[in-house]
Amino acid sequence: MRAKVNQNINLNDYNNVWVIAEQNNGKIAPVTIELIGEGRKLADVLGKELMVVVAGYNMKAEVEELLHYGVNKAFYIESALLEKFSTDGYVKVFADLIKERKPEIVLVGASSIGRDIGPRLAGRIGTGLTADCTKLEIDETDHKLLSTRPAFGGNLMATIVCPKNRPQMSTVRPGVMEKASYHETPMGDLEVITPELKAEDIRTTLEKVIVDENKKVNLVDAKIVVSGGRGLKTAEGFEMIKELADA
């Protein structure tokens, strides 16, 4: 299966592997570390560098921590307008930087935010996007990205190629890829970028954030999931499940 977008470009102008980081309230989301781990593998096969791109405000220390995970460079796009997530703002600054620096491969987490900005990024820069990937490889014959994802309700695994457009973009399901290893000594450089972003570029305004105070478990971050079904029959049966989970 091939993604096709009509656009005359020079493929040789595009270089390196990028990870679009996800942050929530100034904290880097775990899927970013997974993407860095997978991006490192792809970059090593290609003999290229790995970059991570973060958009936000007042989170330089968090971005610098990413340099401990084996990236060659971190781009930190900083603006007060990026402190809270907005589709318009984030897509604009990421797209502007991609057009300027021309990465060969761009990876985005298939989270709610990634699924929001990924297709819009691809549309704005004129390339294809493979969504919800569970496997990424490099074709040894021509060094193209092979993005594999479930199709037809999970009955088939489709491998998709974007042969004539760049960057090659994929969103990757959280919890599928192995996280990058942490190194005590950072190996990359940090570049802080001030974007050309105005308030009128963002068409929606965040009025209020309502925090759910109920304790919840993020299944994406869980190493072990213990569950029960109708066979337990009663509330007492689920108490056994809770005891097992606690153990």
Order of alpha helices (4+ residues) and beta strands (2+ residues): beta-beta-beta-alpha-beta-alpha-beta-alpha-beta-alpha-beta-beta-beta-beta-beta-beta-alpha
